[in-house]
Structure formats: C-alpha cells, structure tokens
Amino acid sequence: MEFEPGDIRILKALQSEGRLTNQELAERVGMSTSPCWRRVKRLEESGVIRGYQALVDRRAVGLGVLAFVRVQIDTHSHDEAERFEREVGELEAVIACYSVAGEADFLLQVVATHLDNYAEFAMTVIRRLPGIKEMHTMFVLKDIKASTILPVQLSATGRSR
C-alpha cells in the first residue's frame, strides 16, 4: 500500500495517542475532519490499522518478570509446527510468539509474577509443549526501549537509521 504524507501523519498521531477524536486528529495532522475520517477508515479497512487498545504497564499489574524463551522443536513437519503454534497461542502468559531463523525455531515472550512463578510455568507448561527439543530462557533485567510505535515514515521513504 502506498502511503501519502497525510496517512503517515495520521498513523504517527494514532500510535502516540489512540483515543483522539476525529476532530482532534484532524487538527493535529492538519486536515479537515471529513478527509481525515475517510483516510482513517481506509487505513482500518485495508488492515494497516488493526485495532485500538490500552497499553498496560506489566509491573503495575504485578507481572515483574519478562522473559524471552528460545525454543527448538524436534521435527520440522508442518503438522508439528502448527500444533506447537496452536498450543502456544492458547497460553495467556505467552504474550508474543515468533517463528524465527537461526539457532531456534521459535522465540516466545513470556510474563510472570515472579521467578518461582516463571520456573513453574516453564517446567510444567512450556517443557510439555509438543515437540520441544530444547529451550533457553533470557530474563529482561531492564527495559531500555520497549516501544509499540512503528517508524511508519521509514516505510514510506525506504530509509532507516
């Protein structure tokens, strides 16, 4: 999808503050309300904007542990991978799962209340997922940069910094 400068301004504004009214958004991006609303609708309908949600601080809700878990599976059959993905998708403590290239097959992002809670989850749930050959856990000690804002202006220009 080609992005016009107005689309980029809208995406940047909504990523920073998703609760803007159409009037506020139009003012912020320098458009009148009707064209702004039409652009937002087009971005939503095309799947560029997938939804709106509140960003919750994990520590404020008692999830003090954030871990990344690299997982290797035994077999690389399509059925086994799908089964693994399906079961991981049902785990509430796994907040993200990526199929990756390299030493691991999957990278999981897991939250827990404390280390003992994570250890029990890892041993009784993750280790028992289908086809697990090996897993390695890395704990986050400090969040340096954990943004949900995508640099949409880079996709429009094709440049990165």
N, C-alpha and C positions, 0 to 999 in steps of 0.2 A: 504494500500500500504506500502510495506517495503521500508525504506529509507536507502541507503548506505551513508557512510560518505561524498562522493562526492556530493550527492544530497543535503545533509544538508548544505554543504559549498556554493553550488550554490544558494539555497533558501535564506540563510542569506545574501549573497552578493547582490542578486537582490532586496531583500526587502530594503536594505540600499540605493541602487543606481540602479534603474531600467533602466537607459539609457546606461549601459555598453555595449560596443560592445562585440561580441563573443570572440574576441581576448583578450580584457581587462578582461573579465570574466574568461576566461581560465587561464590567468596569475594569477589572484587574487586567484583562487581556486586550483592552482597547477595541471592543466591538460593540455593536448594538445587540440587544437581547435576542431577537429572532434568529439572526445568523449564528450567534453563539450557541443557542439551543439546538439548531439544526446540526451544527458540527459535532456537538456532544452526542446527539442521538446517532449520527453516522459512525462515530468512534465506538459507541456502545454496540450498535448492530453489527459492525464488522468484527467485533471481538477484540479490538485494541484495548478498550476499557472493559475489563471482565467483571467488575463489581466494585462495591464500596464497603469498607469495613473499618472498625476502630482498631488502632494499634495499641495493644495492651502490653504494659511493662511486665515481663515474666517474673521479675523479682517481687514486684508489688503484689502478685497473686501467689507468692510462695514457691515459685519454680526457680530455685537458686542454682541449679546445676544445668549447664548446657554442654552437651557432648556431641562430637561428630564420630560416627562409627563407620569404619571402612569394612565392607563385607565382601568376601569371596564366596561364590557358590560352587558346589561340586561339579555340576553338569551345566552346560550352557544350552540345553534344549529349550526350545520356545515354550513348551508347556511348563517346565520347571521355573523358568524366569517369570512367566505370567502368574503362576501360583504364588511365588515369593512376593511379587508386586501386589497381588490381591490381598495377601495376608498382612503385609506391611501397611497397606492403605487403611486397614481397619484399626491400627494401633494409635490410640489418641496421643500417647507420649512421643510418637514419631511425628514431628511437625513438618518434616520435609524428607523426601527420598529421591535420589537422583541415580540414574543409570550412568556409569562413568567408564572412561577408558583408562587403562593403566594397570597398576597392581591390584586394584579392587574392581569388583563388578558393580557395586552399589555404594553410595555414600548416604548415610542416614543422619539426620539432625534430630537429636533426642533431648527432651527436657525432663527434669525430675526435681522433686522437692529437696533432696539431699543425696549425698554419695551412697549411703546404705540403700536408699530407695532405688537409685540407678543400678547399683550392683545386683539387687534382686531382680529388677526388670531385665537386665542384660542376661543373667543366668537362667531365669525361668521363662522368659518370653523370646528375646532375640535369638539366643542359642538354640531354641527349639523351632525356629522357623525352618521351612522346608529347604533342604539342600545346602545348608550353611557348612562351608568348609573351614573358613577362618574369619575371625573378626578382630579388629583393632580399634580401641577407643582413644580418642583425644579429647581432653577436657578443656573447655574455654576458661582461662584464668582471668581475662579482662576483655571486655568488648572495646575494640579500638575503633572500628567502623562497622556498624550493622544497619545499613540503610535499606529501605524498601523503595527508594526513589530511583527510577531508571533514568539514565542520561539520554533522554529522547533526542536532544539536539545532536548527539553524536550519530545516531542512526540516520538523521536527515542529511548530515554533511558527509558521512562516511569516514570521519576522522576520529581518532581517540587520543587522549592524553594520558 
